[in-house]
Amino acid sequence: MPGFSNSTNKFGPTPFIVDPIAGDGSYTTVQSAIDACALSGGGIVYIRNGTYPESLIWPSFVSLQGVNVDGRLISGSQVIINGNITIATAGIRLASDIAFTSAAGDTFTINQPVGGVNLLLKSCGISGPVGIAINSIPAVGASATISIIGCNVSAQGDVIVANQGRTVNISQNSVLLSTTGSCVNIVDAVSLNCSNSSFSAQSGHDFLTDSSSLNMNVSFCTLNSGLETVNIVSGILNVVDCKIDCSSGSGLFATGAGTLGYGDLVLAGTSTGIDTALTLTNYASPFFKGNLIGQTTTVGAVSNTILTLDLGVTPGSYTLTVAASAYDFVTPSE
């Protein structure tokens, strides 16, 4: 194993330093450093500026940190790993200040057979130019928590696909962009928490949910989509304190047969309605107004309930509020 005496080691007592130039680091490939780190019981692999064209098998209890040559943290992703990342065993993993991309297939695949995975991606770029950016494939009895903090995540198709037993957390000014698919595709029984982030699906849904249980919550986010912003096939999706910009061909900004919980929304675009098959639950903002108000009802099933939510002749921004017996739009003062 390389010692601690490397003259260019500015990282303190760690031998796991990757540099694309031979002799400037302990290792020239990320995988070799990861393997050595895992063999020693885990730790941090520091990766210097450069492009590393390699696919990785990422074991547990190994963290990846992008750094400048002198050991300082990077402002922006100047470390690029171009390949497919596979997580096939349970355990904790963290990556920070790294750009992950792939030329083919899914960029991240999480498919451990048993146990739980805890994956934290912070200040990273993750792109799937061909496949899915993060594909979480479950096995019976397996679980995973995926936390995305301050990251830019994009894909040609679906950005994130999560199935049963998964928890997805997206926060702190993360940006998700899909060209042809959905930003978040929830297949079944997933817990979703999104805050202070933006989602843009150019020709798909921001959120496609087919989840019959667990919590799905979106707050303080900006949603922009070419199709309906949310398609709740089943389950309950709560969208609170968000701006929704939607100009779908169907004229709807929300569709499906599940339940949409909402409160303090600002709506823009040309879409003028909500699918009458959806159940609506009105909330006051839990952050500003406190308790649940209003009632749960199915659009169109109760008198005085708006069948199509009219945004006016000229599209603009409106605030969705709760009236005593109906769901009303009011135009805010400019």
Residue pairs with C-beta under 8 A, 6 or more apart in sequence:
1 15
1 36
1 40
2 15
2 26
2 27
3 15
4 13
4 14
4 15
6 15
6 17
6 25
6 26
8 19
8 24
8 25
8 69
9 17
9 26
10 70
10 71
11 17
11 46
11 67
11 71
14 43
14 44
14 46
15 26
15 36
16 26
16 27
16 33
16 36
16 37
16 43
16 44
16 45
16 46
17 25
17 26
17 27
17 33
17 45
17 46
17 48
18 25
18 26
18 27
18 28
18 29
18 30
18 33
18 45
18 46
18 47
18 48
18 52
19 25
19 27
19 28
19 48
19 50
19 69
20 28
20 48
20 50
20 51
20 52
21 28
21 50
22 28
24 48
24 69
25 48
26 33
27 33
27 36
29 52
29 54
30 45
30 47
30 52
30 54
30 56
30 64
30 81
31 54
31 56
31 57
33 45
33 47
34 45
34 56
34 57
34 58
34 59
34 62
34 64
35 59
37 43
37 44
37 45
37 62
38 59
38 60
38 61
38 62
41 61
42 60
42 61
42 62
43 61
43 62
43 63
44 62
44 63
44 64
44 65
45 62
45 63
45 64
45 65
46 65
46 67
46 71
47 64
47 65
47 66
47 67
47 79
47 81
47 98
48 67
48 68
48 69
48 79
49 66
49 67
49 68
49 69
49 74
49 78
49 79
50 79
50 80
51 80
51 82
52 79
52 80
52 81
52 82
52 83
53 82
53 83
54 81
54 82
54 83
55 83
55 84
55 85
55 86
55 102
56 81
56 83
56 84
56 85
56 86
57 86
57 88
58 64
58 85
58 86
58 87
58 93
59 89
59 91
60 89
60 90
60 91
60 92
60 93
60 117
61 91
61 92
61 93
62 93
63 93
63 94
63 95
63 96
64 93
64 94
64 95
64 96
64 98
65 73
65 95
65 96
65 97
65 98
66 73
66 74
66 77
66 78
66 79
66 96
66 97
66 98
67 73
67 74
67 79
67 97
68 74
68 78
73 96
73 97
74 97
76 97
77 97
77 98
77 99
77 123
77 124
77 125
78 99
79 97
79 98
79 99
80 98
80 99
80 101
81 98
81 99
81 100
81 101
82 101
82 102
82 103
83 102
83 103
84 102
84 104
84 105
84 106
84 107
84 109
85 100
85 107
85 108
85 109
86 109
86 111
87 93
87 108
87 109
87 110
87 111
87 112
87 117
87 119
88 111
88 112
88 113
89 112
89 115
90 112
90 114
90 115
90 116
90 117
90 142
91 115
91 117
91 118
92 118
92 120
93 117
93 118
93 119
93 120
94 119
94 120
94 121
94 122
95 120
95 121
95 122
95 124
96 121
96 122
96 123
96 124
97 122
97 123
97 124
98 124
98 125
99 124
99 125
99 126
99 127
100 107
100 108
100 124
100 125
100 126
100 127
101 107
101 125
101 126
101 127
101 128
101 129
102 127
102 128
102 129
102 130
102 131
103 129
103 130
104 130
104 131
105 130
105 131
106 128
106 131
106 132
106 133
106 134
106 135
107 126
107 127
107 128
107 131
107 132
107 133
107 134
107 155
108 119
108 126
108 133
108 134
108 135
109 135
109 137
110 117
110 119
110 134
110 135
110 136
110 137
110 144
110 146
111 137
111 139
112 139
112 142
112 144
113 139
113 142
114 139
114 141
114 142
115 142
115 143
116 142
116 143
116 144
116 145
117 142
117 143
117 144
117 145
118 144
118 145
118 147
119 144
119 145
119 146
119 147
120 147
120 149
121 146
121 147
121 148
121 149
121 151
122 149
122 150
122 151
123 149
123 150
123 151
124 151
124 152
125 151
125 152
125 153
126 133
126 134
126 151
126 152
126 153
126 154
127 133
127 152
127 153
127 154
127 155
128 154
128 155
128 156
128 157
128 159
129 155
129 156
130 156
131 155
131 156
131 157
132 155
132 157
132 158
132 159
132 160
132 161
133 153
133 154
133 155
133 159
133 160
134 146
134 153
134 159
134 160
134 161
135 161
136 144
136 146
136 160
136 161
136 162
136 163
136 166
136 168
137 163
138 144
138 163
138 164
138 165
138 166
142 165
143 165
143 166
143 167
144 165
144 166
144 167
145 166
145 167
145 169
146 160
146 162
146 166
146 167
146 168
146 169
147 169
147 171
148 168
148 169
148 170
148 171
148 174
149 171
149 172
149 174
150 171
150 172
150 173
150 174
151 174
151 175
152 174
152 175
152 177
153 159
153 160
153 174
153 175
153 176
153 177
154 176
154 177
154 178
154 179
155 177
155 178
155 179
155 181
156 178
156 179
156 180
156 181
157 178
157 179
157 180
157 181
158 178
158 181
158 182
158 183
158 184
158 185
158 204
158 208
159 176
159 177
159 178
159 181
159 182
159 183
159 184
160 168
160 176
160 183
160 184
160 185
161 185
161 187
162 168
162 184
162 185
162 186
162 187
162 190
162 192
163 187
163 188
163 189
163 190
164 187
164 188
164 189
164 190
165 189
165 190
166 190
166 191
167 190
167 191
167 192
167 193
168 184
168 186
168 190
168 191
168 192
168 193
169 193
169 194
170 176
170 184
170 193
170 194
170 195
170 197
171 193
171 194
171 195
171 196
171 197
172 196
172 197
173 196
173 197
173 198
174 197
174 198
175 197
175 198
175 200
176 183
176 184
176 197
176 198
176 199
176 200
177 183
177 200
177 201
177 202
178 200
178 201
178 202
178 204
179 202
179 203
180 202
180 203
180 204
181 201
181 204
182 201
182 204
182 205
182 206
182 207
182 208
182 231
183 199
183 200
183 201
183 204
183 205
183 206
183 207
184 192
184 194
184 199
184 206
184 207
184 208
185 208
186 192
186 207
186 208
186 209
186 210
186 211
186 216
186 235
187 210
187 211
188 210
188 211
188 212
189 211
189 212
189 213
189 214
190 211
190 214
190 216
191 214
191 215
191 216
192 207
192 209
192 211
192 214
192 215
192 216
192 217
192 218
192 237
193 215
193 217
194 217
194 218
194 219
194 221
195 218
195 219
195 220
195 221
196 220
196 221
197 221
197 222
198 221
198 222
198 223
198 224
199 206
199 207
199 221
199 222
199 223
199 224
199 225
200 206
200 223
200 224
200 225
201 224
201 225
201 226
201 227
202 225
202 226
203 226
203 227
204 225
204 226
204 227
205 225
205 227
205 228
205 229
205 230
205 231
206 223
206 224
206 225
206 229
206 230
207 216
207 218
207 223
207 229
207 230
207 231
207 232
207 237
208 230
208 231
208 233
209 216
209 230
209 231
209 232
209 233
209 234
209 235
209 237
209 256
209 258
210 233
210 234
210 235
211 234
211 235
212 234
212 235
213 235
214 235
215 236
215 238
216 235
216 236
216 237
216 238
217 237
217 238
217 240
218 237
218 238
218 239
218 240
218 242
219 238
219 239
219 240
219 241
219 242
219 287
220 241
220 242
221 242
221 243
222 242
222 243
222 245
223 229
223 230
223 239
223 242
223 243
223 244
223 245
223 246
224 244
224 245
224 246
225 245
225 246
225 248
226 247
226 248
227 248
227 249
227 250
228 246
228 248
228 250
228 252
228 253
228 254
228 255
228 271
228 275
229 244
229 246
229 248
229 253
229 254
230 237
230 239
230 253
230 254
230 255
230 256
230 260
231 254
231 255
231 256
232 254
232 255
232 256
232 257
232 258
232 259
232 260
232 278
233 256
233 257
233 258
234 256
234 257
234 258
235 258
235 259
236 258
236 259
236 261
236 281
237 258
237 259
237 260
237 261
238 260
238 261
238 262
238 281
238 283
239 260
239 261
239 262
239 265
240 261
240 262
240 263
240 264
240 265
240 283
240 285
240 286
240 287
241 263
241 264
241 265
241 285
241 287
241 288
242 265
242 266
243 265
243 266
243 267
243 268
243 317
244 253
244 265
244 266
244 267
244 268
244 269
245 267
245 268
245 269
246 253
246 267
246 268
246 269
246 270
246 271
247 269
247 270
247 271
247 315
248 271
250 271
251 270
251 271
251 272
251 273
252 271
252 272
252 273
252 274
252 275
253 267
253 269
253 271
253 273
253 274
254 260
254 274
254 275
254 278
255 274
255 275
255 277
255 278
256 275
256 277
256 278
257 275
257 277
257 278
258 278
258 279
259 278
259 279
259 280
259 281
259 296
260 274
260 278
260 279
260 280
260 281
261 280
261 281
261 282
261 283
262 280
262 281
262 282
262 283
262 320
263 282
263 283
263 284
263 285
263 286
263 289
263 320
263 322
264 284
264 285
264 288
264 289
264 319
264 320
265 319
265 320
266 317
266 318
266 319
266 320
266 332
267 311
267 317
267 318
267 319
267 320
267 329
268 315
268 316
268 317
268 318
269 315
270 311
270 315
271 311
272 308
272 309
272 310
272 311
273 307
273 308
273 309
274 280
274 299
274 308
274 309
275 299
276 298
276 299
276 300
276 307
277 298
278 298
278 299
279 296
279 297
279 298
279 299
280 296
280 297
280 298
280 299
280 327
281 294
281 296
282 293
282 294
282 295
282 322
282 327
283 292
283 293
283 294
284 290
284 291
284 292
284 293
284 322
293 322
294 322
297 305
299 305
299 306
299 307
299 327
300 307
304 325
304 326
305 326
305 327
306 326
306 327
306 328
309 320
309 327
309 329
310 329
311 318
311 329
312 318
312 331
316 331
317 332
318 329
318 330
318 331
318 332
319 329
319 330
319 331
319 332
320 327
320 329
321 328
321 329
321 330
